[in-house]
């Protein structure tokens, strides 16, 4: 009997310890109540999308004091014609004894503008000259010409290649892939087309799982049957179509680790949703896919990122666009993403243990202060309040800090309670 009591005590102690490690679980209401809240959120998003779908606001509708430029999707034949016209103009200039040079739209920070009416960053109209007959620019002009030649070949063959493939066609000239990638963006600006119009894609990075069915190059994909790993987001968005879903929202997750927890626990079955991650900094394919889902399915988007300046930067790239690709922000941004967590105020609210909070580095603090000066942050008082708290406390935390209460605390308590309380910004 004594032995039995000894065996039972650890179990009882374990149970009481488990309960003590699940703060706020007692506040959870039945799933049916939370689902009703999510249905209301979805109905609001659908109504807002329907009311604005008649005439979406564009850059040309605004009477801005500063001239701005945006690129558009072009067919392969149009891209080919644009390249041929450009090269022909160079030939005429060379024969006239004037050499040739590229007029390249500047993508520097000084040439970018946040437009509150569109809630995205756009590129202003300033350009820079890149002459071939100049020692400081001759190499970059040569790289630009080579990239144009390779894009022209893709147009003739009607094929896609990755940015890595493009780099390896002329490693000695390009020297480093970051250089060929940068000139590829320049070429998009010069031709006035989206980067996807050039048939150059990035390697697959993002994944999606949950209540979504779509066609991928003619094959129907059911994302509830993709296992824990999910379905890789196709690098070429043109082959994605026929999206269908019974989800109530889209859950955008910064980190792969949090995504795996949600996928393994099949969070999307308990609360019907589509879960997406780009495993850190968002790539173009994931951003295009997110926008396509938002546009076609008219679902609200809720974000789960780390409580640090870079988590908020990642969220802003999805919502307002990146400065590096501001020329294509109209196609790459997903408006009205709600910041669910992990927020700086959550650290105390959810009693995150001190050992799970990390001290911010000087670079973290500088990044946070720089973000506070951004117009897209100033527009949202809630963001300003949270970011100010982060900079003041000098503490940050990853989503995985919630695992200190148990590996499934994220899916069992934190997210359900956040959704129940409509605790998003």
SULTAZI-V567145 format. One record per backbone hydrogen bond with DSSP energy under -0.5 kcal/mol. CO is the residue of the C=O (numbers start at 1). NH is the residue of the N-H. If there is no record, write none. Layout:
co = (CO,CO)
nh = (NH,NH)
This chain:
co = (1,2,3,4,5,6,7,8,9,10,11,12,13,14,15,16,17,19,22,24,25,30,30,31,32,33,34,35,36,37,38,39,40,41,42,43,44,45,46,47,48,49,58,58,59,62,67,69,72,75,76,77,78,79,80,81,82,83,84,85,86,87,88,89,90,91,92,93,93,94,100,102,102,103,104,108,109,111,113,113,114,115,115,115,120,122,123,126,128,130,132,134,134,137,138,139,140,141,142,143,144,145,146,147,148,149,150,151,152,153,154,154,161,162,163,164,165,166,167,170,171,174,176,176,177,178,179,180,181,182,183,184,185,186,187,188,188,192,194,195,195,196,199,199,201,206,207,208,209,210,211,212,213,214,215,215,216,219,221,221,222,223,223,226,227,231,235,236,237,239,241,244,248,249,250,250,251,251,252,253,254,255,256,257,258,259,260,261,262,263,266,266,267,268,272,272,273,274,275,276,277,283,284,285,286,287,288,289,290,291,292,293,293,294,300,301,302,303,303,303,304,306,307,308,308,309,310,311,312,313,314,315,316,316,317,318,320,323,325,326,326,327,328,328,329,333,336,338,338,339,341,343,343,344,344,345,346,347,348,353,354,358,361,362,363,364,365,366,367,368,369,370,371,374,374,375,377,379,380,380,381,382,383,384,385,386,387,388,389,390,390,394,396,397,398,399,400,401,402,403,406,408,409,409,410,413,414,415,416,417,418,419,422)
nh = (5,6,7,8,9,10,11,12,13,14,15,16,17,18,19,20,21,22,25,27,28,33,34,35,36,37,38,39,40,41,42,43,44,45,46,47,48,49,50,51,52,53,61,62,62,64,125,123,194,79,80,81,82,83,84,85,86,87,88,89,90,91,92,93,94,95,96,98,99,97,132,104,130,105,128,111,112,124,115,122,116,118,119,120,115,113,69,106,104,102,134,137,138,141,142,143,144,145,146,147,148,149,150,151,152,153,154,155,156,157,158,159,201,166,167,168,169,169,170,174,175,176,179,180,181,182,183,184,185,186,187,188,189,190,191,192,193,72,197,198,200,199,161,201,163,233,277,231,275,212,247,223,244,221,217,241,219,216,214,223,225,210,226,230,230,208,237,239,240,217,215,213,300,274,252,302,253,276,304,278,280,259,260,261,262,263,264,265,267,266,269,270,271,273,248,249,211,251,209,253,207,287,288,289,290,291,292,293,294,295,296,297,298,298,250,338,252,305,340,341,254,308,397,311,312,313,314,315,316,317,318,319,320,321,321,334,121,326,328,123,329,71,331,332,333,335,301,303,340,425,305,346,347,347,348,349,350,352,351,356,357,396,365,366,367,368,369,370,371,372,373,373,374,377,378,379,380,381,383,384,385,386,387,388,389,390,391,392,393,394,395,360,358,307,401,402,403,404,405,406,409,412,413,414,415,417,418,419,420,421,423,422,424)
